[in-house]
Amino acid sequence: MDRRLVCLRRNALIALLTLPAVLLIWAAAVEAQIDYESDVEGEMARQEELQRVQGEIDAELKRQEALHRSRDLSEIGRALNGSPASDEELEQRADPRIAPKAPVDRDLPVAIFDSEEIEVPAGTLGNSEPMVIIMRTLDADRDGQPEQIRYVDKSTGEMIRKAADRDYDGALDTWQTYTNNALDERTLDTDNDGHIDTWEKYQGGQMIERIIDRNGNGHKDAYYTFSIGSLVEERHDRNDDGEFDLIVNYQGRLKSRSREDRSGDGQFDTWTTYAVVDGEELPATIKRDSNGSGKVDIIETFETSSGKPVIAKREEDTNGDGTIDVTSTYREGKLYRRELADPTLVTE
């Protein structure tokens, strides 16, 4: 019994002596776990911060890239389109009755183009025989979408065709043809729908004809003709029936006369002549076919009062025999006298 007691006391003493060491080991393990978890949390925080900073860097790089590309495109535009418009060119743009000058191609160095020789079969470019051309492509911003493509006759060095992306949206929208290195035709897609809506012809460095599809439905509906630098005629198909319903003629860049189909039956029924008063175009006479007979049966004459046209006389052929039956005279736009060639005629 005494011996068991001694053993118990010895084991208790050993336990008491080893307890601090165990506690120390446990404490160290706990501290190590805390340090490990702290390190993990710290590393995760650092990674999140790095990702945030990298995201900001990437966003800034993209912004800078877009900015540089915008600047590049602006510089490309200035290089391709030339210097700012002159006073004469601005006047031409402001007055549609002045024939625009042919756009001038910048003399760009060949080195900025990618060049490729191509054999073109007869008839492809208006050529009667096969020919070798040089296709020069300019993709200044290297986005894979060229700003210009020039086609040059290898034998003469003269440009015969050019395609361009005028607004730098990545799609070609302008096509030009040349004769003897001078622009003679240009077509444009002005609304970027993939269809040509403007056709232009040039001669001697000036526009001689312009045709427009104004409503974008695929039909040409407005025609403008220029001569010696000035608009001389415009023709319009306002209802897209394939027939002109308004034709206006000019002299000295001022309206001189017009023909109009107001009824829409395909026949002109209104003819107007103009007089210039103090630089203003005012109707002088208007002739009408009021019943669709193909003959003029009403003639109205105008005078000017306070810068505005007012009716002075109205002549009517009421029975369609080609002679005037009723003549009405006006003063200051008000009926003053009415004369009947045949008193038996009933008029309104």
GIJOCOR-V316932 format. One record per helix or strand of 2 or more residues. SS is the DSSP state (helix for helix, strand for strand). FROM is the first residue (numbers start at 0). TO is the last residue. Records with the same first field share a line. If there is no record, write none. Layout:
BEGIN
SS: FROM-TO / FROM-TO
END
This chain:
BEGIN
helix: 1-80 / 86-93 / 109-111
strand: 113-119 / 130-137 / 147-152 / 158-163 / 173-178 / 181-187 / 197-202 / 205-211 / 221-226 / 229-235 / 245-250 / 253-259 / 269-276 / 279-287 / 297-304 / 307-315 / 325-330 / 333-339
END
